[in-house]
């Protein structure tokens, strides 16, 4: 029988492509994560991951399964929030938007558990969208709060915020790159084509606008931005020296010795929970309670079985 532990372990491995990092994030042993993923593959009668000595990657079937489970988890959170608000008068609703970013999975599990446990006595309705759309909906009163990156929040936005998590960014470079220079930092490659991951099925124009805005806010100036959804093709382009790849410390796609990871120190990305300055006291109290949960969240209901 398919269990929540199987799904959480698979999603963590699919996001990190690393059993050790997935286990650390779930507070489990690597063996427990491996057992859960193997049990899921057996339950589904599908090969979801390819494991070898140096790397872990999704199979074509695993990629499709991951994208669909990710989408269904988001829809589940939204549906449960609406039902609890509609049929339980003691529960009030908090509308929250979350930026659709490469690091989204770090919060998806937290929102999933928050909705299930209801630790603060109110229901949660969540939607995922690019940062400009979220800010517009927040200003229009359609959302009570948003989770986004600090690089998209300016002083003129009229928002208050609290920092949730910091992400260290890295640039993946191959010695085969024509500009490769041992000891160089990421600025040495800023005029190279930049290869970025996009999600299958996404509106390419929304994704393109978001990625360009993020790269601009980070101070990078690539000759071109290439959006791809296939990890192996992205890795091949980088290995051949035909571009560089932006990735996050929590989700490094490249573990081979042929790829060098250059840390992008300024600025790091801070994920923040933001709301309008004129937010009423009762709603602000709920937002801050949710912040406490998100900032201290640890995975729940996972066993070593």
C-alpha positions in Angstrom: 0.0 0.0 0.0 1.2 3.5 -0.9 2.1 5.5 2.2 2.9 9.2 2.9 6.4 8.2 4.0 7.1 6.7 0.5 5.9 9.9 -1.2 7.8 12.2 1.1 11.0 10.3 0.7 10.7 10.1 -3.1 9.9 13.8 -3.4 13.0 14.7 -1.3 15.2 12.5 -3.4 13.7 13.8 -6.6 14.4 17.4 -5.5 17.9 16.9 -4.2 19.0 14.0 -6.5 21.0 12.9 -3.4 19.9 10.3 -0.9 22.2 11.7 1.9 20.8 15.3 1.6 17.2 13.9 1.3 17.7 11.9 4.5 19.2 14.9 6.3 16.2 17.0 5.3 13.7 14.4 6.5 15.6 13.5 9.7 15.9 9.9 8.7 18.7 7.6 7.9 19.8 7.1 4.3 18.8 3.5 4.5 15.3 4.4 5.6 14.9 6.8 2.7 16.2 4.2 0.3 13.8 1.6 1.6 10.8 3.9 1.2 11.8 4.8 -2.3 12.3 1.1 -3.2 8.9 0.3 -1.7 7.3 3.0 -3.7 8.8 1.7 -6.9 7.7 -1.8 -6.1 4.1 -0.6 -5.2 3.9 1.3 -8.5 5.8 -1.4 -10.5 7.8 1.5 -12.1 11.4 2.5 -12.1 11.5 6.1 -10.8 15.2 6.6 -10.2 18.5 5.5 -11.7 21.2 5.1 -9.1 24.9 4.6 -9.8 28.2 5.1 -8.0 28.4 8.8 -8.6 24.9 10.1 -9.2 21.1 9.8 -8.9 18.7 10.8 -11.6 15.0 10.5 -12.4 13.9 8.2 -15.2 11.5 9.7 -17.8 8.7 7.9 -15.8 10.1 9.3 -12.5 10.2 12.8 -13.9 6.5 12.7 -15.0 5.5 11.1 -11.7 7.4 13.7 -9.7 5.8 16.6 -11.6 2.3 15.2 -11.1 2.7 14.4 -7.4 4.1 18.0 -6.9 1.0 19.4 -8.6 -1.4 17.2 -6.7 0.2 18.1 -3.3 -0.4 21.8 -4.1 -4.0 21.1 -5.2 -4.6 19.0 -2.1 -3.5 21.9 0.2 -5.8 24.3 -1.6 -8.9 22.0 -1.6 -8.5 21.1 2.1 -8.2 24.7 3.1 -11.4 25.6 1.2 -13.3 22.7 2.7 -12.3 23.4 6.2 -13.2 27.0 5.8 -16.6 26.2 4.3 -17.7 23.5 6.6 -16.1 24.3 9.9 -17.3 27.7 11.2 -14.7 27.7 14.0 -11.9 27.7 11.4 -11.1 31.0 9.7 -9.2 31.1 6.4 -5.7 32.5 5.7 -5.0 33.1 2.0 -1.3 32.6 1.2 0.6 32.8 -2.1 4.0 31.2 -2.6 6.5 32.1 -5.3 7.0 29.4 -8.0 10.7 29.0 -7.6 13.4 26.4 -7.9 13.4 26.1 -4.1 9.6 25.8 -3.7 9.8 22.2 -2.4 11.4 23.4 0.8 8.1 25.0 1.7 5.6 22.6 0.1 6.1 20.0 2.8 5.7 22.6 5.5 2.4 23.9 4.0 1.2 20.3 3.6 1.8 19.5 7.2 0.5 22.8 8.4 -2.8 22.2 6.6 -3.0 18.7 8.0 -2.2 19.5 11.6 -3.9 23.0 11.8 -1.7 23.9 14.8 -3.0 27.5 15.1 -6.7 26.8 14.7 -7.3 28.3 11.2 -7.4 26.8 7.7 -4.9 27.7 5.0 -5.5 28.2 1.3 -2.5 28.4 -0.9 -1.7 29.2 -4.5 1.6 29.1 -6.4 2.4 31.9 -8.9 5.3 34.1 -10.2 6.3 36.9 -7.8 4.8 39.8 -9.7 1.4 38.2 -9.8 1.5 37.4 -6.1 2.4 41.0 -5.2 -0.5 42.3 -7.3 -3.0 39.9 -5.7 -1.6 40.9 -2.2 -2.1 44.6 -3.0 -5.6 43.8 -4.3 -6.6 42.0 -1.1 -6.9 38.6 -2.8 -4.1 37.3 -0.5 -3.3 37.9 3.1 0.4 37.1 2.8 3.0 35.8 0.3 6.2 33.7 0.5 8.7 35.1 -2.0 12.3 36.1 -2.4 13.6 39.3 -0.9 15.1 40.4 -4.3 11.6 41.0 -5.5 10.5 43.1 -2.6 11.4 46.8 -2.8 10.9 49.6 -0.2 8.2 51.1 -2.5 6.2 47.9 -2.3 4.8 49.0 1.1 5.2 45.5 2.6 6.5 44.3 5.9 8.3 40.9 6.0 10.1 38.3 8.1 13.0 36.2 6.8 12.3 32.5 6.5 15.3 30.7 5.0 18.5 31.6 3.2 19.6 29.8 0.1 23.2 29.7 -1.1 23.5 29.8 -4.9 26.1 28.2 -7.1 27.2 28.2 -10.7 28.0 24.9 -12.4 31.0 25.2 -14.7 32.9 22.6 -16.7 36.7 22.6 -17.4 35.7 22.1 -21.0 34.2 25.7 -21.0 36.3 28.0 -23.2 36.5 30.5 -20.3 37.4 28.0 -17.7 40.1 29.3 -15.3 41.0 27.5 -12.1 40.3 29.7 -9.1 38.0 32.1 -11.0 34.8 33.2 -9.3 31.3 33.2 -10.9 31.7 36.7 -12.3 34.3 35.3 -14.8 31.4 33.5 -16.5 28.7 36.1 -16.4 28.7 36.6 -20.2 28.2 32.9 -20.9 24.8 31.3 -21.8 23.0 30.5 -18.5 21.1 27.2 -18.5 18.1 27.1 -16.1 15.7 24.5 -15.1 12.0 24.9 -15.9 9.1 22.7 -15.1 7.3 20.7 -17.7 3.9 22.0 -18.6 4.6 25.5 -17.3 3.5 28.6 -19.3 6.9 29.3 -21.0 6.3 33.1 -21.1 5.6 33.3 -17.4 8.6 31.1 -16.7 10.9 33.1 -19.0 9.8 36.4 -17.4 10.4 35.1 -13.9 13.8 33.7 -14.7 15.0 36.9 -16.4 13.8 39.0 -13.5 15.6 36.7 -11.0 18.8 36.8 -12.9 18.7 40.5 -13.3 18.1 41.0 -9.5 21.1 38.8 -8.8 23.3 41.1 -10.9 24.1 38.4 -13.5 24.5 39.3 -17.2 24.4 36.2 -19.3 24.6 36.3 -23.1 21.5 34.2 -23.2 19.1 32.3 -20.9 18.3 28.7 -21.9 15.3 27.1 -20.2 15.2 23.3 -20.1 13.3 20.6 -18.2 15.6 17.6 -18.9 18.3 17.2 -16.3 20.5 15.0 -18.4 20.4 17.3 -21.4 21.2 20.3 -19.1 24.1 18.3 -17.6 25.4 17.4 -21.1 25.4 21.0 -22.2 27.4 22.1 -19.2 29.8 19.2 -19.4 30.5 20.1 -23.0 31.3 23.6 -22.0 28.4 25.1 -24.0 27.1 27.2 -21.0 26.9 27.4 -17.3 24.2 26.3 -14.9 22.6 28.1 -12.0 21.6 25.9 -9.1 20.8 26.0 -5.4 22.9 24.5 -2.6 20.0 22.4 -1.6 19.4 21.1 -5.1 22.8 20.6 -6.8 22.2 18.7 -10.0 25.8 18.0 -10.7 28.0 15.8 -8.6 30.5 14.6 -11.2 34.1 15.5 -10.8 33.9 17.2 -14.2 31.6 20.0 -12.9 32.9 22.7 -10.6 30.5 24.5 -8.3 31.2 28.2 -7.8 29.5 29.9 -4.9 27.6 33.1 -5.6 28.1 35.0 -2.4 26.5 38.4 -3.1 23.7 38.4 -2.7 22.3 35.2 -1.3 18.6 34.6 -1.7 16.4 35.1 1.3 12.9 33.6 1.3 10.6 35.9 3.2 7.0 35.9 4.4 5.5 39.3 3.4 2.2 41.2 4.1 0.8 44.7 3.6 1.8 47.2 6.3 -1.9 48.1 6.9 -2.9 44.5 7.6 -5.4 44.3 10.4 -4.2 43.0 13.8 -6.2 39.7 13.7 -4.9 38.7 10.3 -1.3 39.8 11.2 -1.5 37.6 14.3 -2.3 34.6 12.1 0.5 35.4 9.7 3.0 35.5 12.5 1.8 32.3 14.0 2.2 30.7 10.5 5.7 32.2 10.3 6.7 30.5 13.6 5.6 27.2 12.2 7.3 27.5 8.8 10.6 28.7 10.3 10.7 25.8 12.8 9.1 23.2 10.6 10.4 19.7 10.6 8.9 16.7 8.6 6.3 14.8 10.6 4.8 11.3 10.5 7.9 9.7 9.0 9.2 6.5 10.4 12.2 4.3 9.7 9.9 1.6 8.4 
